[in-house]
Amino acid sequence: MKAMVLKSISQIENKPLILEDIEVPEPSNNQILVRINVCGICRTELDEIEGRLPPKLPIIPGHQIIGRVYEIGSSVKKFKKNDRVGIAWIYYTCGNCKFCKNGLENLCNNFIGTGHGVDGGYAEYIVINEDFAYSIPDVFSDIEAAPLLCAGAIGYRALKLTGMKDGDIIGLYGFGSSAHILFQVIRYLFPNSKIFVFTKRKGDLPSELAIKMGANWVGETGETPPEKLNCAIDTTPSSFPVREALRNLEKGGRLVMNLIRKEEMINNLDYTIHLWEEKEIKSVTNITRKDIKEFFEIAAKIPIKPEVKTFSLEEANEALLMLKYGKYRGSGVLLIR
């Protein structure tokens, strides 16, 4: 099968993903072999490639996978051949540690991420335990569904962690793949709330998209919004939005950081400005299968329509470089076949 393989940590500008022809994996008893149709592009792949989240090497990245069941192991009961399935960041959890037993499998001590600890979706095939694959609602095409598996579902987890209520004002720092999907969820769940969007520069592609989608206010990170924020979600790779979100929070407000790694240290937090008056910071770590299933139920009712730019598998390096520098709006998706 064709696959884009990372063999060493490198800046994406060096085009480190190499197209190779490798053996198709075989499913064990409780695994399914999935023939991949599309795979979403995520900033986490940049973190892996550039060494902020070092993966197993060599590795095939990718964790927003839509495909069809091609073969099944002898013990598989949930799927049959040709079923359409999705595969997300959560590839494996042990089910036995204290976190798994308390509904926090995202914190499992043995958590394995798809495309990080095992080969992922920048390829034509993947194997996975049937318990970590998902049926995809028919309302979504393959291209529409791929970004929902991570960008959408992890955004949904972040939203739950804010404790947001209808009528609250939420700030979205960054308006890329996750935030533009999350925007649609907020509008559906909290119709009386205001959404303020902060982007890197006025007039950039994310700000244009936020205006197009009907944000209540769109500004540049560093500006003071017209009202205080009850909660905020940060999806950016830089540290400046963290300080800004905390500065703009109302008393008792919460900032949720929806990303695995920052590209720089978060410095210069002033207790009085940023944390006084019971303001909170909470991170999102990984995701649970429950999050994904809940999110898809909501997403299908809306239904969510992500803005997508497509690339071929061979263009994965170029697609990630464009993501790094904000050269497209919404979500990126690789067309595998």
C-alpha positions as CSV (number, residue, x, y, z in Angstrom):
1,M,0.0,0.0,0.0
2,K,1.0,3.6,-0.4
3,A,1.8,5.6,2.7
4,M,3.4,8.9,3.7
5,V,6.1,7.9,6.3
6,L,7.9,10.0,8.9
7,K,11.4,8.6,9.7
8,S,13.0,11.5,11.6
9,I,11.9,14.6,13.4
10,S,12.2,17.7,11.2
11,Q,10.6,21.0,10.4
12,I,7.8,20.6,7.9
13,E,9.5,23.0,5.6
14,N,12.0,20.2,4.8
15,K,9.1,18.0,3.5
16,P,10.0,15.0,5.8
17,L,7.1,12.8,4.9
18,I,8.2,10.2,2.3
19,L,5.9,8.3,0.0
20,E,6.6,4.6,0.3
21,D,5.1,1.3,-0.7
22,I,4.7,-0.9,2.4
23,E,3.0,-4.1,3.4
24,V,-0.8,-4.0,4.1
25,P,-1.3,-4.9,7.8
26,E,-3.4,-7.9,8.7
27,P,-6.2,-7.8,11.3
28,S,-6.0,-10.0,14.4
29,N,-9.0,-11.7,16.0
30,N,-10.8,-8.6,17.2
31,Q,-9.4,-6.1,14.6
32,I,-10.8,-4.8,11.4
33,L,-8.7,-3.8,8.3
34,V,-10.0,-0.5,7.0
35,R,-9.5,0.6,3.4
36,I,-9.0,4.4,3.9
37,N,-10.9,6.9,1.7
38,V,-9.9,10.1,3.3
39,C,-7.9,11.4,6.3
40,G,-8.2,14.8,8.0
41,I,-5.1,17.0,8.6
42,C,-4.5,18.1,12.2
43,R,-2.1,20.5,13.8
44,T,-1.1,17.5,16.1
45,E,0.7,16.1,13.0
46,L,2.8,19.2,13.0
47,D,3.6,18.7,16.7
48,E,4.7,15.2,16.0
49,I,6.7,15.9,12.9
50,E,8.5,18.9,14.4
51,G,9.2,17.2,17.7
52,R,6.9,18.9,20.2
53,L,5.1,15.6,20.6
54,P,7.7,13.0,19.5
55,P,6.0,9.9,18.0
56,K,7.3,6.3,17.5
57,L,9.6,6.3,14.5
58,P,9.1,5.4,11.7
59,I,5.4,6.4,11.8
60,I,2.5,7.0,9.4
61,P,0.7,10.1,10.8
62,G,-3.0,10.8,10.7
63,H,-6.0,10.3,13.0
64,Q,-9.1,11.6,11.3
65,I,-9.8,8.6,9.2
66,I,-12.9,7.6,7.1
67,G,-12.9,4.3,5.2
68,R,-14.6,1.0,4.5
69,V,-14.1,-2.3,6.4
70,Y,-12.0,-4.4,4.0
71,E,-11.4,-7.5,6.2
72,I,-12.5,-8.6,9.6
73,G,-10.8,-10.7,12.3
74,S,-12.4,-14.0,13.4
75,S,-13.9,-12.5,16.6
76,V,-15.3,-9.2,15.2
77,K,-19.0,-8.7,15.9
78,K,-19.7,-5.0,15.5
79,F,-18.8,-4.6,11.8
80,K,-19.0,-6.4,8.6
81,K,-17.2,-6.0,5.3
82,N,-17.9,-2.7,3.4
83,D,-19.3,-0.9,6.5
84,R,-18.3,2.7,6.6
85,V,-16.3,3.5,9.7
86,G,-14.3,6.4,11.3
87,I,-11.1,6.2,13.3
88,A,-10.0,9.0,15.7
89,W,-7.0,9.9,17.9
90,I,-8.0,7.3,20.6
91,Y,-6.5,4.1,19.2
92,Y,-6.2,2.1,22.5
93,T,-6.8,2.4,26.2
94,C,-6.3,-0.4,28.7
95,G,-9.7,-0.3,30.4
96,N,-8.3,-1.4,33.7
97,C,-6.5,1.6,35.2
98,K,-8.2,4.0,37.7
99,F,-8.8,6.6,34.9
100,C,-10.5,4.1,32.5
101,K,-12.6,2.8,35.3
102,N,-13.8,6.3,36.2
103,G,-14.8,7.4,32.7
104,L,-11.6,9.2,32.0
105,E,-10.0,6.9,29.5
106,N,-8.5,10.0,27.8
107,L,-6.1,10.0,30.8
108,C,-5.3,6.3,30.6
109,N,-1.7,5.6,31.6
110,N,-1.4,3.3,28.5
111,F,-3.2,5.6,26.1
112,I,-2.1,5.1,22.4
113,G,-2.8,7.8,19.8
114,T,-3.5,6.9,16.2
115,G,-0.6,8.1,14.0
116,H,1.5,8.6,17.1
117,G,2.1,5.3,18.9
118,V,0.9,3.2,15.9
119,D,0.6,3.8,12.2
120,G,-2.2,6.2,11.2
121,G,-4.2,7.4,8.3
122,Y,-1.8,8.9,5.8
123,A,-2.0,5.6,4.0
124,E,-4.3,3.3,2.1
125,Y,-5.1,0.8,4.9
126,I,-5.1,0.7,8.7
127,V,-6.0,-2.0,11.3
128,I,-7.8,-1.2,14.6
129,N,-9.7,-3.0,17.4
130,E,-13.4,-2.9,16.5
131,D,-14.1,-1.2,19.8
132,F,-12.2,1.9,18.7
133,A,-14.0,2.4,15.4
134,Y,-17.2,4.3,14.8
135,S,-20.2,4.1,12.5
136,I,-20.6,7.4,10.7
137,P,-24.1,9.0,10.1
138,D,-25.2,8.9,6.5
139,V,-25.8,12.7,6.5
140,F,-22.0,13.3,6.2
141,S,-19.9,12.6,3.1
142,D,-16.5,11.1,3.8
143,I,-14.8,14.5,3.3
144,E,-17.3,16.2,5.7
145,A,-16.9,13.5,8.3
146,A,-13.1,13.3,8.6
147,P,-12.6,16.7,10.4
148,L,-15.4,15.8,12.8
149,L,-13.4,12.9,14.3
150,C,-10.8,15.1,16.0
151,A,-11.3,18.8,15.2
152,G,-15.0,18.5,15.9
153,A,-15.1,16.0,18.7
154,I,-12.2,17.5,20.7
155,G,-13.8,20.9,20.3
156,Y,-17.0,19.4,21.8
157,R,-15.0,18.1,24.8
158,A,-13.5,21.5,25.3
159,L,-16.9,23.1,25.2
160,K,-18.2,20.7,27.8
161,L,-15.2,21.6,30.0
162,T,-16.0,25.3,29.9
163,G,-19.3,24.7,31.8
164,M,-21.0,27.1,29.3
165,K,-24.7,27.9,29.8
166,D,-27.1,29.4,27.3
167,G,-26.8,33.2,27.4
168,D,-23.1,33.2,28.2
169,I,-20.5,35.0,26.1
170,I,-17.7,32.7,24.8
171,G,-14.4,33.7,23.2
172,L,-12.8,31.6,20.5
173,Y,-9.1,32.3,20.2
174,G,-8.1,31.0,16.8
175,F,-10.6,30.1,14.1
176,G,-9.3,27.1,12.3
177,S,-10.5,23.5,11.8
178,S,-11.7,22.9,15.3
179,A,-13.2,26.3,16.1
180,H,-15.2,26.8,12.9
181,I,-16.9,23.4,13.6
182,L,-17.3,24.2,17.3
183,F,-19.0,27.5,16.3
184,Q,-21.8,25.6,14.8
185,V,-22.2,23.4,17.9
186,I,-22.4,26.5,20.1
187,R,-25.0,28.1,17.9
188,Y,-27.1,24.9,18.1
189,L,-26.8,24.2,21.9
190,F,-26.7,27.8,23.1
191,P,-28.8,29.9,20.8
192,N,-29.0,32.9,23.1
193,S,-25.2,33.2,23.6
194,K,-22.7,35.5,21.9
195,I,-19.6,34.3,20.2
196,F,-16.6,36.5,20.0
197,V,-13.8,35.4,17.7
198,F,-10.1,36.4,18.0
199,T,-7.7,35.8,15.1
200,K,-4.0,36.6,14.5
201,R,-4.7,39.5,12.1
202,K,-7.6,41.5,11.0
203,G,-8.7,40.5,7.5
204,D,-6.9,37.1,7.6
205,L,-8.6,34.0,6.3
206,P,-9.9,32.8,9.7
207,S,-11.4,36.2,10.5
208,E,-13.1,36.3,7.1
209,L,-14.6,32.9,7.8
210,A,-15.8,34.0,11.3
211,I,-17.5,37.0,9.8
212,K,-19.1,34.9,7.1
213,M,-20.4,32.4,9.7
214,G,-22.0,35.2,11.7
215,A,-19.8,35.7,14.8
216,N,-21.2,38.5,17.1
217,W,-17.8,40.2,17.1
218,V,-14.5,39.5,15.3
219,G,-11.2,41.1,16.4
220,E,-7.5,40.7,16.5
221,T,-5.9,38.9,19.5
222,G,-4.8,41.7,21.7
223,E,-8.0,43.8,21.3
224,T,-10.4,44.2,24.1
225,P,-13.9,42.8,23.2
226,P,-17.1,44.8,23.8
227,E,-18.0,42.6,26.8
228,K,-16.3,40.3,29.2
229,L,-16.1,36.6,28.4
230,N,-17.8,34.0,30.6
231,C,-15.6,31.4,29.1
232,A,-13.0,31.0,26.3
233,I,-11.4,28.2,24.2
234,D,-7.9,28.6,22.9
235,T,-6.9,26.5,19.8
236,T,-3.8,28.4,18.8
237,P,-0.1,27.3,18.9
238,S,1.2,30.5,20.5
239,S,1.2,31.7,24.1
240,F,-0.1,35.3,23.7
241,P,-3.8,34.2,23.3
242,V,-3.6,32.5,26.8
243,R,-2.7,35.8,28.5
244,E,-5.3,37.7,26.4
245,A,-8.1,35.2,27.1
246,L,-7.5,35.3,30.8
247,R,-7.3,39.1,30.7
248,N,-10.7,39.3,29.0
249,L,-12.5,36.7,31.2
250,E,-15.2,37.8,33.6
251,K,-14.8,37.0,37.3
252,G,-15.0,33.2,37.8
253,G,-14.5,32.6,34.1
254,R,-12.7,29.6,32.6
255,L,-10.3,29.2,29.8
256,V,-10.0,25.8,28.2
257,M,-6.9,25.1,26.1
258,N,-7.8,22.8,23.3
259,L,-4.5,21.6,22.0
260,I,-1.8,19.1,22.8
261,R,1.3,21.3,22.6
262,K,2.2,25.0,22.5
263,E,5.0,26.0,20.3
264,E,6.4,28.3,23.1
265,M,6.4,28.7,26.8
266,I,3.5,30.5,28.4
267,N,5.3,33.3,30.3
268,N,4.5,36.6,32.0
269,L,1.2,35.6,33.7
270,D,0.4,38.4,36.1
271,Y,-1.6,37.0,39.0
272,T,-3.7,40.1,39.5
273,I,-4.6,40.6,35.8
274,H,-4.8,37.0,34.6
275,L,-5.8,34.7,37.6
276,W,-7.2,36.8,40.3
277,E,-11.0,36.7,41.0
278,E,-11.2,32.9,40.6
279,K,-10.4,32.7,36.9
280,E,-9.4,29.2,35.8
281,I,-7.3,27.5,33.2
282,K,-8.1,23.9,32.1
283,S,-6.4,21.8,29.5
284,V,-7.9,19.2,27.2
285,T,-6.0,15.9,27.1
286,N,-6.9,13.4,24.4
287,I,-10.5,12.3,24.0
288,T,-12.9,9.5,25.0
289,R,-15.0,7.3,22.8
290,K,-18.0,8.7,24.6
291,D,-17.1,12.2,23.5
292,I,-17.0,11.1,19.9
293,K,-20.3,9.2,20.0
294,E,-22.1,12.1,21.7
295,F,-20.6,14.6,19.3
296,F,-21.7,12.7,16.2
297,E,-25.3,12.5,17.5
298,I,-25.4,16.3,17.9
299,A,-23.4,16.9,14.7
300,A,-25.9,14.9,12.6
301,K,-28.9,16.8,14.1
302,I,-27.5,20.3,13.1
303,P,-26.1,19.0,10.6
304,I,-22.5,20.4,10.8
305,K,-21.0,21.5,7.5
306,P,-17.2,22.0,7.8
307,E,-15.4,24.2,5.2
308,V,-12.8,21.8,3.7
309,K,-9.8,22.1,1.4
310,T,-8.7,18.8,-0.1
311,F,-5.3,17.5,-1.1
312,S,-3.9,14.3,-2.5
313,L,-2.0,11.9,-0.3
314,E,1.2,12.8,-2.1
315,E,0.6,16.5,-1.2
316,A,0.7,15.8,2.6
317,N,3.9,17.8,3.2
318,E,2.5,20.8,1.3
319,A,-0.8,20.6,3.1
320,L,0.8,20.6,6.5
321,L,3.0,23.6,5.4
322,M,-0.1,25.5,4.4
323,L,-1.7,24.6,7.8
324,K,1.3,25.9,9.6
325,Y,1.1,29.3,8.0
326,G,-2.7,29.6,7.8
327,K,-2.9,29.4,4.0
328,Y,-6.4,27.9,3.9
329,R,-9.7,28.3,5.7
330,G,-11.4,25.6,7.8
331,S,-10.2,22.0,7.6
332,G,-7.8,20.2,5.4
333,V,-8.4,16.6,4.2
334,L,-6.2,14.2,2.3
335,L,-8.0,12.2,-0.5
336,I,-6.5,8.7,-0.2
337,R,-8.5,7.1,-3.0
